[in-house]
Amino acid sequence: MKRGDNLNMEKIPQKILSVAIFIIIILLSLQPIKNYDIWWHLKTGEIIYQSWDIPDKDIFSYTKAGEPWTNHEWLSQVIFYITYKLFGFYGPIILKTFVLMLSFFIIYKRNQLFLNGYFNVFSIAVIVMISHVSWLSRPLIFIFLFIPLTIYLLDLYILRDKKTLWSMPLIMIIWVNLHGSFILGLLLLFLYTLNALVHDRKKGIYLSKILVVSIAATLINPNTYEILLYPLQYATESVHAKYILEWQSPNFHTFSAFEGVLLLSIIVLAFSKGVNALDMVLILLFTHLGLFAIRNTAIYALVVVPIIFKYAQLLVEQRISSLNLPQPALRTFSLSFSIAFLLIGTTLFGYNFYVNSLEYLEDSPVVYDKFPKNATEYLLQNKEVLSKYNMFNNYGWGGYLIWSLYPTYKVFVDGRADLYGDFIEEYYKVKSLKPEAPEILKKYNISLILIHKDTALDLYLNESTSWRRIYVDNVSVIYLRDR
């Protein structure tokens, strides 16, 4: 057999693994809508689409009405709304799946710069394991596209001297209007520039020019220069980590893929020689971000996992070469393992998709059991009587109420934690029946309450002589104050 034929035979298992992992990515991304934030994003996108005006003050709540609102995701909202307008609620799911497929294709291409087929696919599998909990139909999904794209363009220039970085300022104009994570793109540019200035002055100067133009490009947004500080201000709000799960640190009481990679990175770096400074800085910085908040573990995976696998590959290759294993046996094992992974992996994920997602997608692309759909219909049917009252609502449901009830009803609170800030403390005092709860209800003149059924607040109100239950279903309950 010729050498070229041997190379082709060696690539067959790698191609099988690649097909398997991309099938799994599709199955994991085709999930019905069950996240809370998509709703107020869709309503905002609808308003921008119809009025050609980006709200810069709160219009959805009565508690923060008219207060400044930095809507840094306006372009994402318009895109999501257009997909909804074209395909209904399947639109945001299709958009999310498209973004993820493009994202992982870019990751795959970037990894090819320094990883062989097996380690490339396995690194992608680990990224999927860590990050798939963040695969939601919301603007955050665009981090999966722009962070890998930025790193890929930077590596193409550093490793292959391909000057495709001229496109970075254009990318930053789009990114800054899609999501506040654009600041990470600037950070990556800065770190690569600093590293290049130390090791290759010519490339460092070129990257410096790209960095300066890219920073200037981020000013092309409705909030101009103020957007540069916004992500830092938002991330450091203490109330977020206190009450919002995705802003809390990861829980290590249950083993996860994230913890596994953290442990693997310690082992790999301990036995690796010549870890370059840029890789070490990226590992330390993005590990810190991953430990800081659950939502950042996806960012950690996108940046750090390929680096860890790069050094792991070197260690494994050194070990295999020292064992002098017969090549035919290695090829047979690789082919058998790849076919088994394809059959078992895609079957398991396919079955999970069939059981947990397909039944919803066939009937409805939205898991309405998580939302007060029937309760909002009741409120609209009785809007002449009830819309004059200030309404208290669950934090998570605020976005859905905005989508279903605005402008007839205004919400007490919703998922825009950056807008509400410390006000969220007052919401949780009512929800958890703190002694201050009656005063807070009185302070905001609340006469209508829409909450989850069978919660502590529901039981309290049901026994109170001041409140009357006017609606109940399997999900929600509505109370009206007796006057």
N, C-alpha and C positions, 0 to 999 in steps of 0.2 A: 504493500500500500504506500502511495506517495505521501510526502510530508504534508502537502496541501489537503489531501484527503483526511489525514490524521487531525489536522487543525479543524476541519469542518465537522468531523465526528465529535471532537471535544466541545464544540460550540452547541451541538444539539441539546445536551442536557441543560445548558445555560439558557437556551431559547425556550425550552419547556418550562423552566422555572419562571422565566420572565412572563410568559403567557399566563401561568398560574397566578402569579402575584397581581397582575393587572386585572384578571377576572375577579379576584378577591376584592380589589379596590373598587371595582364597579359595584359589586354586590353590597359592600359596606356603605357606599355613598348613596345608593338608591333606597334611602330610608324615608318613611313618611315624616311630615312636619310635626314636631312635638316640642320645639323650643319656643320659649316665651317671647323673645325679642323680635322675631321676624315681623310681628304684627304692626308694631309702631313704625318699623322701618318701611313696611309696605304703605302705610297710610301717609307717611311723610313723602315717600316717593310719588304717590298719587297726587299730593298737593303740589309738589314741585313740577311734576309733569303737566298738570293742568293749568297752573298759574305762571309757570316760568319764573318762580320766585322762591328763594331758599329761606325758610324761616330762620331768623336769628334771635327770636324770643319765644318763650314757651307759649304754645297755643292749646295744649292738650289737657292741662290740669287747672284746677281752680286754686290749688295751694301755691303754685309757683307761676301763676299767670303773668305774662308780660316780662318775666325776668330773662336776662341774657342767656342764650343757649348756643353753645358752640357745636354746631352740627357738622362735624368733620367727616361724616360718612355719606354726604348728600348724593354723590355720584353712584355709590353702591345702591342706595335706596331707589334711585331712578332706574337703574339696571334691573334690580329685583322686581320693581313694579312693572316694567315693560315685559319681563318674562311672564309675570302673572297675567297681564293683559292679553298676551298672546296664547298662553297655554293653561290659564287658570292656575290652581295651586300646584299643578305639576311643573309649572315654569321654574320656580325657585329650586326645585329638586333637580331638574335638568341642568340648570345653571351651575349648581353646586357640583354635580357629577362631572360636567365639562371642565370646570376649573380644576378639580382634583386630578382628572386624567391628564390634563396639560401640565399640571404641576409636577406630577410624578414622572412624566416623560422628561421634563427638564432635569429633575433630580437624577434620573437614570443616565441622561447624557452627560451631566456634570460628573457623576461618579465614574464614568468611563475614562476620565482623565487620569485616574490613579487607582481604580479598583478593577479586578478582573470580573468576569461574568457572575461567578458564584457570590463573591463578597458584595458585588453591586446589588444583586437581588436580595441577599440576606439583610443588607443594610436597609433597603427599602421596606422589607418585611418588618424590621424593628421599628422604623419610623411609623409605619402603619399601626403597629401594636400600641405605640405610645400616644399617637396623635388622633386616632380615629374618634375618640370621644369629643373632639372639637370640630368634627365634620358636620357642621350645622348650617342651615340656610340663613346666614347672617353675614354682615360685612367682614367679620373676622376671617372668613374663608379665603379672602384674597391674600392673607399672609402666606398661604401655601403656594401661591403663584409667584409673588414678588420677592420673597426672601431667597428661594432657590435660584430665581432668574438673576438676581443681583450677584450672588456668589458665583454662579456659572460664568457670567460675563467677566467678572474680576479674575477668575481662574484662567479663563481663556486668554486673557491679556498677559497675566503673570507667567503662565506655563507655556503658552503657544504663541505669544506675541500677536494675538489677533485683536486689532483695535476696533472691537465692536462696542466698546464702552462709550462711544459718542452718543449712543442711544440712551444712556442713563439719565440725562436731564429730562428727556421726553418721558421716560418711565416714571420719574419722580413727580412730574406734573400730574400724571394719571393717579399714581399711588397716593399722593397727599390728599386727593379729593375722594379717594375710596375708603381710606382707613388711617387711623392715627399711628399705625405701626410703621409708617414711612420713616419715622425717626430711626428705626433699626437699619434701614437702608443707608441712611447717612452715616450711622455708626460703623457699619461694615466698610463703607467707602473710606472713612477716616482711618480705621485700623489697617486696612490694606495699604493706604497711602503712607502711613507712618512707617510700616514695615518696609515698603519699597524705598523710601527715602534713606533708610539705614543700609539697605543691601544693594540697591540699584538706583542711583540718583536720577538717571534719565527716565526710568519708568516712574519713579517717585514724583518727578516734576509733572509728567503727563497726568498721573492720577490726581495730583493737587489741582490741576486745572479742571478736571472732571468734577472733583469734589466741590470746588467753588461754584461752578455753573449749576451743579445739582442743588446746592443749597439755595441759590437764587431761584431755581425753578420751583422749589417748594413754596415760594411766596405767591405763586399763581394759584390762589384759592380764595374763597369768600372771606376768610379770616386773616389773610395776608401774613404778616410776621408773627402774629399772636399764636398761630398754629404750632410754631416751633417749641413753645413752652407747654402747650396743652397736654401732650402725652405724659410728661413728667408730673404735672400737677394732678392729673387723673390717677396715675399709678400710685401716688403717695398719699391718697385720701385714706385715712385710717379707718373710716366707717366701712369702706369696701371690704377690707380683710376681716372685719368683725362680723359682718352679716351676710356677705355674698360669697357663696361657696367657691366659685371659680377664682376668686381673688384671695382665697386662703391657701396656705402652704399645703403641699401634698401630704397625705396620711400614709405613713410607712408601717402601720400596724398590719396591713394586708400587702403581701408581696405584689409588685406590679412590674411591667416592662421597664418603666422609668427607673425604678430602684435597681433592676437587673443591669441596665446599662451603666448606671452610676458605679456599681460594683465592678463591672467589666472594665470600665475606664480606668479604675484604680489599678487593676491587675495589668492591663495592657501598658499603661504609662510607666508602671514600675519596672517592666522588663524591656521597654523600648529604649533604644539609644538614639540620640540626635533628634529629639522632638523639637521642631522649630518654634521660635518665639511666638509667631502669629497664631499657630495652632493652639499653643498653650493659653494664650490670652483669650482666644475664642472659647476654648473649653471652660476656662474659669468664669468668664463673664456670663456666658449663656447657661452654665450650670447654676450660677447664682440666680439668674432669672427664673429658671425652672424650679428652684427651691423656694423662690419668693411667692409664686402663685401657681395654682393648678393650670390656669389658662396658658401659662408660659411654657408648660412642658412640651407643647406642640412645637413652639419656637426652638426650644432646646433640641428636640429631635431633628428638626430640619438642618440645624447648624452643626451640632456636635456629633451626632451618630455617624455621618460619613467620615469625619476625622478619626474617630475611634476605630472604625473598621479599616481605615487606611493603615494604621499602625498594627492592628490585629492581623491583617493580611501579611504584612512583612514577617511577623513572628511565626505565623502558621507555615508560610512558604519556607522559611529557614528550617523549621522542624521537619517538614515533609522531605525536603531535599537531603537532610541528614539521615533519614531512615532508608533512603534508596528503595522505595516501594516500586514494584513493577507497574509500568504505565498501563498495560492492558487491564490489570485488576482495578486500577484507579478509575479508568474510563468506564468499566462495567459498573462499578459501585456508583459513580456519579450519575450514569444514565438511569440505573435502578432507583436511586434516591429521588431523582428529579421526577420520574414518572409517578412514583408513590406520592410525592408532594402534590403533584398536579391532581391526581385522582382523589386522594384523601382530603387535601386542603379545600379544593373547589367543591367537593361533595358536602363537606361539613358546613362551609359558608353558604353554599347553595341551599342546603336544607334550612339553615337558620334564616336565610332571606325569605324562603317560601313560607315558613311558619310565622315569622315575626313581622314581615314587611309586605309581602305580596298581597295578603288578604286585605290590608289597609289600602294599598295602592290601587287594587282593583275596585274597591268600594269607594274610597275617598283618600286623597293624598295627605289628609290631616288626621291626626289622632285626636278626635274631638273629645275623647274621655278626659283629656287633660285641661280642657277649656270650658268655660261656662256658656256654651253655645245656646242652650235652651233658655237660660236665665237672661241673656242679652235680648233674645227674641221677646221675652215677657216684658222687659223694660221698654222696648220699642213699642210694643202693643199698648202699653199704658203710659206713654211718654207725656200725654197731656196732664196727667196727675203727678207723675213721679219725677219728671225732668227738672222741676223747680227746686228739688232738694239737693243739697250737697251729699255726695256719695263717698263712703269709705269702701275701699276694695283691697284685695290681696295684691302685694307687690308684683308677684309673677304674672297675675292676670291683667295688670294695667295695660300692657301692650295690646292684648286681645280686645279689651274694652275700647281702646282708642280706635282700633280697626273697625269694630262693630257698631260703636255708639257715637263716635265723634261726627258732627259737632253738637248733637242733641244732648249728650251728657259729657261732663268733664270728669277726669279721674282725680283721685286723691294722691296716688303715686303710681309710678310705672318703672320700667327697667332702665331709665336714663339716670343711673346713679350719679353721674357727673353733675347733672342739673340739681338733684335733690340734696346731695352732700349730707350734712349732719341731720337734716330733716328726717332721714330714714330712721334715726333714733326714735322719733316720735311715733312713726308707724309701728315699730316693733314693740314699743311700750303698750300700744293698744292691742296689737295682735297677741302679745303674751300676758295680757291682763295685769299689767303693772298698776300700782296705786294711782299713777297719774292718768290712766286711761280715760276716766270720765271727764277730767278737765280738758284733755286733748280733744275729745269728741265735742265738747262744748265750745272750745276755742275756735274750731273750724265750722261750727254750726252744722254738724253732721246729723242728718235725719234719715239717711238711707244707707244700708250696709249690705254689700255683696261679698260673701266669703265662702271658703270651703265648708262643706257639710261635715258635721261631727268633729269639729275642732273645739278646743277649750272655749274660744270666743263664741262659737255657735251655742254651746251648752249654757254658757253664762247668759247670753241674750235671750235664749228660749225660756229661762227661768225668771228673767227680769220682768217687772210690771211696766217698765217704761218702753219696752220694745215689743213689737208684734211681728211674728213670722208671716210674710205674705206670699212667699214662694219657696218651694223646695223641690229638688230632684236628686238623682243619685250622686251628683257632683257638687252642686252649689246650693246656697240658701240665701234668701233676701229678707232683711228686716226693715221695718219702718217704725220710726219713733212715734209713740202715742202722744198726742198733744192734748 
